[in-house]
Amino acid sequence: MTGAILNAAGILIGGVVGLMRTTPLSAQSQAFFKLALGVFTVFYGLRLTWLSVNGPLPLIFKQLAIAALAVTAGKLLGGLLRFQKASNALGQYARRLIEHTKPDDPHRYGNGLNACAVLFCAAPLGILGAVQDGLSAYYHPLAVKGLMDGLAMTGFVVLFGGGAMLAALPVFVFQAALTLACNLYAEPFLRLHGLLGSVNAVGGLIVCTVGLVIFEFKKVELADFLPSLVVAPLITWLWP
């Protein structure tokens, strides 16, 4: 559960920094952090995919083809199941809390906790990172998310106060529970049947798409890609 710990720690550290700072980050600093986060995200996504494919060259091509097919099919399935719309609805709820909360609002501490918990828990990268941490102890996506959430928290504590930092608790519990479930139940089954590599390869590709969002190259419906993690082992099973 290293990833869940790092994500929660990032939130807490970001909150402390936000409370101590008297001025917001400069535009130059924001641009630097944005670039760094995008680079780290793409790197760790590609690294996960690379570590997940192995064997002779024809087998590697087959594994990459399965991963690409799984991402495509998973995206279609996610659209049918309206994963991104559900994620957007949660985001809009948190946005309303942010917009309607004033610095002198007596409910700002509760609103801050709810808004931050929803935003940080519902993020597709958090779900994907928790799954990868449970399946292969690959905690790097959650480490990157911890940096993202920490930067966001530096601004949230200005509006909501220090109570917003309590969002680290539900984030940790949610991610740790998902990581533990994947480690205890999914990982042994996938490893036994030789399906773990396909899930990790697809997970790496999805992590790379987060970099596209950070760099603002393209608007990507990240939540719709999550079913790809289930589709990948099915395709591998059916493709001898």
Phi, psi and omega in degrees: 000028180301319182298316179297321178295316181295320180295314179296320179297321178299320178296314181295316180295318178298321178295317179297316179298318180297323179288331182276333183282144178258345180230148178289167178297142178289162179299324179294318178294319178298319179295321179297311181296322178298315178296314181297315180297319178297317180295314180299318182297312180297317181299310183290332175292312178296322180296319179296317178296318181296319180290341185268346178251136181202168180108191178299160183304315178300323179291322178298316178298321178296316180296320178292324178295319177297318180297315180296318179294321180294320178297318180294312181293321179295322178298317178296318180294318178298324177294320179294323180276356177061041179297314182293323179296322177294319178296320178296322180296319177294320178296322179292324176298314179295323180295322178296320177297320180293315183292327186267359181263128178252158181303332180261011180291125180295341180262012188293332180291315178293319178298320180296317178298314181295314182297313183291320179298317180295313182297315185284325181283325185276353181297128181303325179296326178294317179295312180298316181297321179295321178296314181295324178296322179286325183279323187220012182058026179269092188270357187300320177301321179287331175295317177296318179296326177299321176295317179299311182294324178296318177296319178295322182294331178301330177272325183295323182291336177293321181277314189263345184087179184296341179299336179297335181294340178295347177298342178299329182292305178297329177297314180297314182297316181296310183291320179296320179295318179293318178298315181296318179297316179295321182290323184277327188246311185283315186300312179299320180294312182296319180293320181300323183260011176068033184249357186294321182299322182293322178294317180293322179297316178294319178301320178297320178295320180293320177301321179299325180294335176297325177299324178297322179292316181297316180282353180061032175289322184201145175282119184242132178274083190298319184299329181293343180277346186300324177299345178300331180294333177270325181292324184304308179293331177294315179295319179298321180296321184275344182258097184290000000 
